[in-house]
């Protein structure tokens, strides 16, 4: 198996994969249902084993992201199931999660806060928050029934199904607010924010394997923020917080959109690359 491992590293490296050793190991672990120790053994693969491993490698060499191939993506402290139905979690989004947890653990925060996640996808944002804030509960909303199935499985894997409700709905529907008779203490969202004309310029791993509905933010990328600003007066409790992920160069424009709806800018946080990535608003 060591020889196959070395071969996979070389082929991934030649294809320009950033971490060929790591990815070769993960592909073989999944294909052969083995641990990393076995990969370094002198075992000779059977024809069936080699065929299965080669099939996964071929998908990676064609540009499919590793997490979509193996079905798992680490995010924050946990591993989340992913598929082509959901946006792959990004490290940048962890900034939002950390900020939300800090706000909910503040001594002045509600004792049993209720959180709304709009466009939940894999559920990685709200589930990471609930896992760290034991007294919190929430509702996860998505327009995709397939995405909600993934989020539900992630909730089950983290033991959080009793604290998270799921809703299949579209925030653009005229009757969307009727789903929520009571406001929430916190709303979190990573809405689509890529300008439509820029979708074609994205990396293949994003453009071809993440759902377009999770990427396309309209002509200027701000379409969904405008809609969310219309909804916040009804969805968010007085004194509650809204945490939004935003695209590069969008933070100030997004803050202004919500300022016009009567909300105050509490903070704007940068990701590890120094890009303003998370806008925090307070009602």
N, C-alpha and C positions, 0 to 999 in steps of 0.2 A: 504493500500500500504506500510505502514511503516513495517509491518511484512515481506512482500516480500523483501523489501530492506535489512532488517536485515539478512534474510535467504541467500540472494545473497552475502552479505559481508562475512558471515561465510563460504560459499562454495568456494568462491574465495580465501579467506585466507587459507583454508585447502589445496587448490591446489598450494599454494606457490606464488600467485600473489602478486607483490610488493606493490601495492596501491589498496587494495580490496574495500575500501569505495568509492574512486574516480571512480573506474571502475564499480562498482555496480550502482552508480548513473547515469553514462553516458549510460550504457546499458538500464536502465529503461527509461531514458529520450528519447532515440531513439526508443525503442520498443513501448512506449506508447504515443509518441509525446507530452510530457508534460515538464514543467519546474521543476527545482529542488525542489521548494516549495511543489509541489503536491506529491512528493515522500514521504514526511514526514506526509502526511494526513492519516486519518483512512479509506479511501476509500477501498472497497472490489473490487478486480479485477474481471472482467468477465472471463469466461472460455477462450474466444478468446484472451483477453489481456494477461492472464497468459501464454497461449501457445506460444504467440509471444515472450514474455520476456524470457521464458524458452529456446526457440530455440536459441536466441542470447547468452544466458549464456552457453549453451552447446557448442557452437562454441568456446567461450573463454576458457572453461575448457579443450577443446581438443588442445589448444595451439595456436589458431589463434589470431594474435595481435588485440588489441582493435581498432586501427585505421582502420584496414582492415575490421573489422566488421561494424563499424559505418560509414566508408567511409570518414572520416575527420581526418587530422593530423595537429596540430598547429606547425608552424615553423617560427622562427624570430618573426615578428609582426602580422602574418596573419594565417588564417586557409586555408589549401589546401585539395582539394578533392584527394583521393588516391584510389587505387584498387590493385588487384593482378598483374596488368600490369606495375606497377611502384614501384621503391624502396621507402620505407617509409622514409620521411625526418628525418634526425638525428640532434640533437642539435649541434653536433660537426661541422656540415657543416655551421652553422651560423657564425663561425670564418671566413670562406671564404667570405661570404656575407658582413660582416662588413668591412673586409679589402678592398673589391672591392668598396664599397660605399665611404670609406675614400679616396681612390685613385681618384675616379671620382669627388669627391667634392673638391679636391685640386685646388688651384687657377691656377695652371699651366695645369690642365687637359683640354682636348678638350671641346669646348662649347656645342657641340651636339654629345656626344660620341656614337659610335655604338658597340654593344656587341654581341659576338657569344657564345652561350651556346651549347657545344657539349655533347650529351647524356642527354638531358634535363629532361627526366622522367616526373615527375609531373609539372615541370617548376618552382619549388620552388626557385631555385637559381636566375635565371634571372628575374623572376617576382618580387622577393623581392628587387632586385637591382633597377629595373625600377620604382617600387612603391615609392622608396625613392629618386631617382635621376630623377626628372621630365623632364629634357632635353634629357635624354638618350632614345635610341631605340635599338632594337635587333632582332636577329634571333635565333630560338630554333630548334635544330636538334636532331632527334632520329630515330633509325632503326625500332622502333615499332609504327605502326599506332595507336594501342590502347593507347599507352602512350601519343601520340600527341593529341588524343581526350581529355584525362584527362587534359593535359597542356592547351589546348584551352579553356576548361571549367573554369579552374582556372584563365586564363587571362580575360575571360569575367566577372567572379565574382569580380575581382579586377579593372575592368574598363580599362584594358590595351591592348585590342585587336588591337587598332589602332597603337600601338607602338612596336608590336612584330609579326614578321613573323614566319611561321612554315615550316620546311622542313623535309620530310620523306626521309632519306638517310643514307648510311653506310659509315663511314670514311675509311673503308678498301677498298671501291670501287676504281678502277683505275681512274675513272673520277670524283672523289669526288670534287676536287678543281674547276672544271668547274662550280659548282653551285655558286661560289663566285668571281665575276669579280673584286670586290674591297676589300681590306684588312680591318680589324676591329681594333678599338682602344683598345679593350680588348677582351680576350677569357677566358671563365670560363668552368671548367669541373670537374665532379666527376666521373671519368671513373671506370670500373671494376678493382679492385686491389687485390682481394683475390686469392692467389695461388690455382690452380685447386684442388690439393690434400687436401686442407684445407676446401673445401666447406662442406664436410660431417661432419666436426667437429663443424660447426657453430650452434648457438642456433636454436631450432626448429622454432621459430618465424621468423627468417631470412631465414634459409635453405629451409623451406617449403612454405613460403608465399611471399617472395620477388622474382622477376624474376631472374633466374640464369644468364641471359645475363648481368644483372647489377652488378653481383657479381664476376664472373669468369674472372680473369685477366691473365690466362695462367699459364704456369709451375711455373714461379717465381713471378707472380702478376704484372709484369712490361710490359707485351706485348703491352697494349694500349698506354702507355706513349711513347714507342719507335715509334709507328705510329704517334702519335700527334707531336712528335719532327720533323718528316719528313714533316709534314704539316705546321708547324708554320711559316717558312720563307715566305710562300705565304699568309697565313691567317691573320698574325698580322702586323699591321702598324709599321714602325720604331718608337721607343720610346714607343710602346704599351706594355701592361702588360698581362701576362698569369697567371691565378690563378688556382691551381690544388689541389683537395683533395687527400691525400695519406694515405696508411695504416701504421700501426705501424712498425717502423723500416725502412721505405722506403724513407724517405725524402731526405737523402743525395744521394742515388742512383738515384732517380728521377731528382734531380738537376743536377747531372753529365750527365745524358742522354741529357738534354736540353743545358747544357754548350757545349757539343760536337757539337750541331747544331748551335752554335754561340750566344746563349742567355746568359744573365747574371743573376745570382741569386740575387734577390732584397731582399728577406726576407723568413724566414721559421717560421711559427707561430704554437704555441702549443694550443691544446684544453684545456678544463677545468681540464682534468686529467693529464696534463703535457706531453701528447703525441704530437710529431711533426706531425701536421695534415694538414697544408696548406703550399704549396710551391708557392712562388711568383717569377716569372721570368720576365725579361724585355728584349725586343728586342733592 
